[in-house]
Amino acid sequence: MRRRQFLASGTALLAGAVAGCAHPDVVLDLEAADASDVASEVSIAPDPESEEYRVVASAVENGSATRSGRGELFDDGETVRVGDAFYEVSETRTEQNEVTVYAVRIDFDPADTTADLGEIAFEDLPEADRERLGRLVSEEDPPDGEGYDVGVGYGTAEEAGDSVFVPEQQYDILVYEGNRYRVGVESRPAESGEYRYEVTERAGSVEAFADQVRDRYLFTLSGLSEAEREVVEASIDGAHFEDTNAFRSVVDRLRDHEGIDVQDFYGTWLLEYESDEYIAYAEW
């Protein structure tokens, strides 16, 4: 989670520090963390309109919930926040079957713009199609290779909503701002399943859950050399990008402790430094 957030925001930060590089070879970044930050680092808080939120809220209210879908919603044992409470989610596939999924493709420079099925103006499309295709057709410089240029997945016929293309294609020419685009539809088989969800409450408040996280992960970073301290201080003020002996030493100190998420070349830890709590992210 932290890695995705850092990479999403890191380009601007690096612009002045590492000219010509898209991303540094090493990183150490410490951000001050309150209870909400700590809780958020090891849980997800889905949008109330999302499917994830609906199934968890239903399981909380009814003891369990079910859904049909083409894949799992959660990682194994993932903790989900609903309101101020935190729940560990169990997701079990109870049945597997096959469905048909669809994709709509657009040719921006068709050799033939004559409609075989019919033509429709973009503004006359149902909302289900405008939402999916609007970003594609509004590109200032759309691709113009041979054949169909772009496509977008529509999912199953049920997921496609009131589309005029899926599952039965009613038009093959789309008119947008005077331009005539050819539309094609692809279908393929895909696996689907029935899923059952059960939840176990981990904590009833942000503070209570944050305390659980602290009990497991929090450690004190102390006893640093002057060079190590300079690396840490730089990481608090912004981020540290130099691969020095002091940097390696600090990272080794972090890796001596259990991390929230530690992979082969990056990780996230919860630490205390000079009486303040930080979420530390490192790449090495």
Secondary structure, DSSP 8 states (H G I E B T S, - for coil): -HHHHHHHHHHHHHTTTSTT-SS-S-EEEEEE--HHHHHHHT-B---TTSHHHHHHHHHHHHS-EEEEESS-SS-TT-EEEETTEEEEEEEEEEEEEEEEEEEEEEESS-S----SS-EEEGGGS-HHHHHHHHHHHT-SS----SS--EEEEEESTTTT-S-SSSSS---SEEEETTEEEEEEEEEEEEEEEEEEEEEEEEESSHHHHHHHHHHHH-EE-----HHHHHHHHHHHHS-B----HHHHHHHHHHHTS--SEE-SSEEEEEEEETTEEEEEEEE-
